[in-house]
Amino acid sequence: MAEQAEEKPRLISATFEFSQEGNCVDGGDEELTIRCISSLGIDNDGGCFYVLDTEQWSFNDASELQELIDRISKVIKK
């Protein structure tokens, strides 16, 4: 009887937490959680939706958010 190939673990979801010093308006530390979610699993789908969760995080422009997304993408693709 032929042995079945052992299935490798699949990445289903991932959560990334970031922190930064507060802005000059509100002060205090700011935290941002970005969850990567896919209904089929990240490995099965080849990517994910990005869900942002924060109460205080602020961006000066869209490129700052893109930098975080790019950083996460590099981790997930490895």
N, C-alpha and C positions, 0 to 999 in steps of 0.2 A: 504494500500500500504506500503510495507516494505521500510524503510529508507535505502539509500545507505550509506555504510561506508565512512566516510570522509578520503580522501587520505592524507597521511602525506607529508610534503614538502620533496623533494629529493635534494640531493647535486649534482649539475651538474658539477661544476668546482671549483677550489680553487687556490689562488695565495699566495705564501709565500715570504716575502722579508727579507733578512739577510744583516747584515753589520758587518764589522770587520776593525780593523786598517790595514793600508796598509803594504805591505811587505817591506823589506829593499831596494829593487831594485827600485821600482816605488814610494813608499811613498804614502801618502794620504789615505783616507778611501776607502774601497772596498765594493761594493754592489753586491748582487746576488739575482735574482728573479727566483724562481722555480714555474712554473705553472703546476698544475695537471689537465689533460684534458682527457676526455673519450667521444667517439662519442655517447655512450648510456647514459652518466651520470655516475658519480662515484658510486652512490648508486645502479644503475641498473647493472653496470658492475662489481662491487665488487673491483674496483681498478682504476688506471689511468696510463697514460703515463706521465713521468716527462720531462718538457721542461725547460732547463736552459738558462737564459739570463744574461749576464754580459759582462763588458769590461775589468775589472781589477782583478777579483777574482782569487786567485790561491790556489791550494791544494798541500800539501806536499806529500800526498799519497792518494790512493783510499779510505782508511778507513775514511778519513775526509768527503768525499762526502757521503759515506754510513751512517755516523752518522746523517747528515742532512736529508737524505731520510728516515731513521728510525724515526726521530723526526716527520717528516711530516706524516708518516704512522700512528703513534700513534694518532695524531690529527684527521685525516680523519676517522679512525676506531671507534672513540668514538660516 
